[in-house]
Amino acid sequence: MNYRFSALITKEDEFYVARCPELDVTSQGLDVESARANLREAIELYLETWGAPESTSTTGESFWTFVEVTK
């Protein structure tokens, strides 16, 4: 079975940190692609250990956006 999870990748010091908010799984790498690959591996290990999530969103796509606030 195929699953699709979101990934947020941010630069933190010398590493790129990749997070999957649906599963609360985090990994890192020296570049974006290695952070993404490491997150994929961490998610695979999570699924092997804990099983598939009870529900995955099939109603629509999730997306990240920005909100600007002036103070």
Short mmCIF file of the C-alpha atoms (twelve columns), coordinates in Angstrom:
data_MODEL
# 
_entry.id   MODEL 
# 
loop_
_atom_site.group_PDB 
_atom_site.id 
_atom_site.type_symbol 
_atom_site.label_atom_id 
_atom_site.label_alt_id 
_atom_site.label_comp_id 
_atom_site.label_asym_id 
_atom_site.label_seq_id 
_atom_site.Cartn_x 
_atom_site.Cartn_y 
_atom_site.Cartn_z 
_atom_site.pdbx_PDB_model_num 
ATOM 1  C CA . MET A 1  0.000   0.000  0.000  1 
ATOM 2  C CA . ASN A 2  1.239   3.486  -0.822 1 
ATOM 3  C CA . TYR A 3  0.963   6.396  1.572  1 
ATOM 4  C CA . ARG A 4  1.515   10.075 0.976  1 
ATOM 5  C CA . PHE A 5  2.672   12.280 3.839  1 
ATOM 6  C CA . SER A 6  3.702   15.905 3.928  1 
ATOM 7  C CA . ALA A 7  7.267   16.947 4.675  1 
ATOM 8  C CA . LEU A 8  8.508   20.280 5.948  1 
ATOM 9  C CA . ILE A 9  12.231  20.813 5.387  1 
ATOM 10 C CA . THR A 10 14.013  23.728 7.038  1 
ATOM 11 C CA . LYS A 11 17.655  24.789 7.264  1 
ATOM 12 C CA . GLU A 12 18.885  24.733 10.861 1 
ATOM 13 C CA . ASP A 13 22.550  25.569 11.366 1 
ATOM 14 C CA . GLU A 14 24.545  23.240 9.079  1 
ATOM 15 C CA . PHE A 15 21.760  20.661 8.661  1 
ATOM 16 C CA . TYR A 16 18.451  20.468 6.855  1 
ATOM 17 C CA . VAL A 17 15.748  19.163 9.190  1 
ATOM 18 C CA . ALA A 18 12.839  17.237 7.654  1 
ATOM 19 C CA . ARG A 19 9.595   16.798 9.577  1 
ATOM 20 C CA . CYS A 20 6.476   14.762 8.868  1 
ATOM 21 C CA . PRO A 21 3.737   16.414 10.945 1 
ATOM 22 C CA . GLU A 22 1.146   13.662 10.405 1 
ATOM 23 C CA . LEU A 23 3.333   11.079 12.147 1 
ATOM 24 C CA . ASP A 24 5.467   13.399 14.285 1 
ATOM 25 C CA . VAL A 25 8.615   11.946 12.669 1 
ATOM 26 C CA . THR A 26 11.771  14.021 12.177 1 
ATOM 27 C CA . SER A 27 15.097  13.403 10.446 1 
ATOM 28 C CA . GLN A 28 17.952  15.460 9.020  1 
ATOM 29 C CA . GLY A 29 20.602  15.623 6.324  1 
ATOM 30 C CA . LEU A 30 23.418  17.769 5.003  1 
ATOM 31 C CA . ASP A 31 21.306  18.814 1.981  1 
ATOM 32 C CA . VAL A 32 17.622  18.870 1.066  1 
ATOM 33 C CA . GLU A 33 17.686  15.588 -0.833 1 
ATOM 34 C CA . SER A 34 19.474  13.654 1.914  1 
ATOM 35 C CA . ALA A 35 17.110  15.112 4.534  1 
ATOM 36 C CA . ARG A 36 14.147  13.991 2.404  1 
ATOM 37 C CA . ALA A 37 15.625  10.514 1.862  1 
ATOM 38 C CA . ASN A 38 16.380  10.159 5.577  1 
ATOM 39 C CA . LEU A 39 12.822  11.224 6.419  1 
ATOM 40 C CA . ARG A 40 11.467  8.627  3.994  1 
ATOM 41 C CA . GLU A 41 13.532  5.954  5.752  1 
ATOM 42 C CA . ALA A 42 12.377  7.175  9.179  1 
ATOM 43 C CA . ILE A 43 8.742   7.032  8.029  1 
ATOM 44 C CA . GLU A 44 9.241   3.503  6.687  1 
ATOM 45 C CA . LEU A 45 10.683  2.443  10.057 1 
ATOM 46 C CA . TYR A 46 7.784   4.128  11.839 1 
ATOM 47 C CA . LEU A 47 5.260   2.237  9.711  1 
ATOM 48 C CA . GLU A 48 7.087   -1.070 10.297 1 
ATOM 49 C CA . THR A 49 7.099   -0.481 14.051 1 
ATOM 50 C CA . TRP A 50 3.742   1.182  14.698 1 
ATOM 51 C CA . GLY A 51 1.751   0.235  11.619 1 
ATOM 52 C CA . ALA A 52 -0.204  2.468  9.311  1 
ATOM 53 C CA . PRO A 53 -2.087  5.420  10.739 1 
ATOM 54 C CA . GLU A 54 -5.766  4.740  11.421 1 
ATOM 55 C CA . SER A 55 -6.824  7.374  8.946  1 
ATOM 56 C CA . THR A 56 -5.116  9.305  6.223  1 
ATOM 57 C CA . SER A 57 -6.639  12.348 4.625  1 
ATOM 58 C CA . THR A 58 -8.192  11.439 1.301  1 
ATOM 59 C CA . THR A 59 -10.466 14.458 1.104  1 
ATOM 60 C CA . GLY A 60 -7.882  16.821 -0.336 1 
ATOM 61 C CA . GLU A 61 -4.315  17.957 -0.576 1 
ATOM 62 C CA . SER A 62 -2.526  19.630 2.300  1 
ATOM 63 C CA . PHE A 63 -0.256  22.551 1.628  1 
ATOM 64 C CA . TRP A 64 2.085   24.913 3.428  1 
ATOM 65 C CA . THR A 65 1.692   28.641 3.110  1 
ATOM 66 C CA . PHE A 66 2.885   31.822 4.768  1 
ATOM 67 C CA . VAL A 67 1.061   34.481 6.713  1 
ATOM 68 C CA . GLU A 68 2.574   37.917 7.131  1 
ATOM 69 C CA . VAL A 69 1.867   39.905 10.271 1 
ATOM 70 C CA . THR A 70 2.819   43.515 10.843 1 
ATOM 71 C CA . LYS A 71 3.409   44.603 14.388 1 
# 
